[in-house]
Amino acid sequence: MPAELHGWNRRVMPGMVAILLACIPCGCQPTTATDPTPPRGIGTTPETGPAATTPSAIAPQAAAENLLRLMGERLRWMAQVAAWKKQQGTPVDDPAREKVLLLRIEGLAAQYDLAPEMAREFMAAQIEAAKSLQRAYLAGDLPWPESAAQPTPLLQIRDALDALNPALLNAVSVWQRFSPEQCREVDVATIADKIWPEIAHAPTRKLALAPLLR
Ligand SMILES: C=C(O[C@@H]1C=C(C(=O)O)C=C[C@H]1O)C(=O)O
């Protein structure tokens, strides 16, 4: 993290925390990980878009919970993606789609105050995690959820995945403003256990969480 961000944290964070505490009685504290989890249904992603990138008053724990909730939303689609691909006889990997997605993410990064390489690294890890999870379902290493019995068509799922990108980038942007020391105090593996109990697949978790561990 650049030195100026550390300075920003030192100077601004105490004030931000005070503002957060002042906001609690009127219910205007930022969104955290309280939303219900999709699919099961279709996405429930809150506050997307560049407006949500203003410096956040949320603490590292809440920032991680928000980010992991969104990552879980993405991962939960993968049972249906795998079921669809099994039905259609298509491979897990789609390098052309990945390339388009990563270019799109790089193009969006600046709006979220993120370096394109950082945004790309994060999304590349989520793609690897997504493929690992699909393979786990296909290999019978994880039980299929009910939703996989009648999967949503892949193009529709991709629209839902794309719709998550702004909120994901925003959440990454908030997370990366904390210092490495602050980030290390957050136990992201425990948060994942709490938020994605059904994604009990260690290799997938490792891939998805890797960019958060710095
Ligand atoms: C999710 C899919 O499977 C893989 C994972 C992708 C992703 O995480 O976005 C993209 C393409 C595929 O390599 C998909 O085909 O859409």
The ligand as an ORCA input file, in Angstrom:
! r2SCAN-3c Opt
* xyz 0 1
  C     -18.107    -18.714    -14.270
  C     -17.727    -19.292    -15.401
  O     -16.705    -20.255    -15.417
  C     -15.325    -19.872    -15.493
  C     -15.108    -18.801    -14.526
  C     -15.339    -17.517    -14.901
  C     -15.580    -16.457    -13.858
  O     -15.306    -16.718    -12.685
  O     -16.086    -15.382    -14.208
  C     -15.381    -17.160    -16.264
  C     -15.240    -18.092    -17.229
  C     -14.963    -19.509    -16.937
  O     -13.604    -19.763    -17.191
  C     -18.342    -18.990    -16.686
  O     -18.121    -19.766    -17.640
  O     -19.044    -17.976    -16.781
*
